[in-house]
Amino acid sequence: MKISCRVHLIASGLLGCSLTHDNDCNVYAIDGGNEFALIDSGCGIETERLIENLKLDGTPIDRVTRLLLTHGHLDHSGGARGLHDRLGLEVAASAGTARALEAGDQEAISLGAAKRAGIYPPDVHFAACPVARVLRDGDELMVGDCSIRVLETPGHSSDMISFLLCCDGRQDLFCGDTVFHGGRILLQDVSGCDIPSYSQTLRRLADVPIDGLYPGHLTWSERRGCHHLQKAREFLDRLLLPPNIV
Ligand SMILES: [Zn+2]
């Protein structure tokens, strides 16, 4: 589903538009002209449906070359192996995500805890996947004629990175589970979730002049994305945490 000039939504679960499996995050495809990149992979249970959605949008599958992961939680990285195998995508991720993904380490992505909490059935598997490129703060990569800058944004998880798409005179932020519509956040009682880092990240992002905000769940904003980032900072300025999305 094309949602803006350069962005397609190809997967989204119960906390979004229910395009694909209930547990999927929002998966975006960035149209760089002669090359496409995916941001996040969904949980991996309905990868074929995600690929069908790409085709329905008329995306030339052979031009989808890269998968950029925001963090390792299963709803964002569980489909990496399937997409790597089916589409031959080069996977890029932060060092922490890469370590967990290459080892298929379910404890490192809190999948064990999520299973014990009943969020995932016990038989869900985190498939190991090779990572071609480890991304760090300030790294820049090109997808066709679009530039993408990497921002380290820990807080929701220690391995979280966001992607700032600079194209057509716009800046669009793909921020995984860092900040959502209305400035809401996602704090969870799992390892790697850290309030001081989260606060620092939200303050940093509030100073980034963005147009579109494309989070990992709920709705996106094509314009005035800054409004949502600044809403989050307003809570912090009153020594409060922004409300959780769930
Ligand atoms: Zn997450």
Boltz pocket constraint, residues with backbone or C-beta under 6 A from the ligand:
constraints:
  - pocket:
      binder: B
      contacts: [[A, 71], [A, 73], [A, 76], [A, 156], [A, 157], [A, 177]]
      max_distance: 6.0
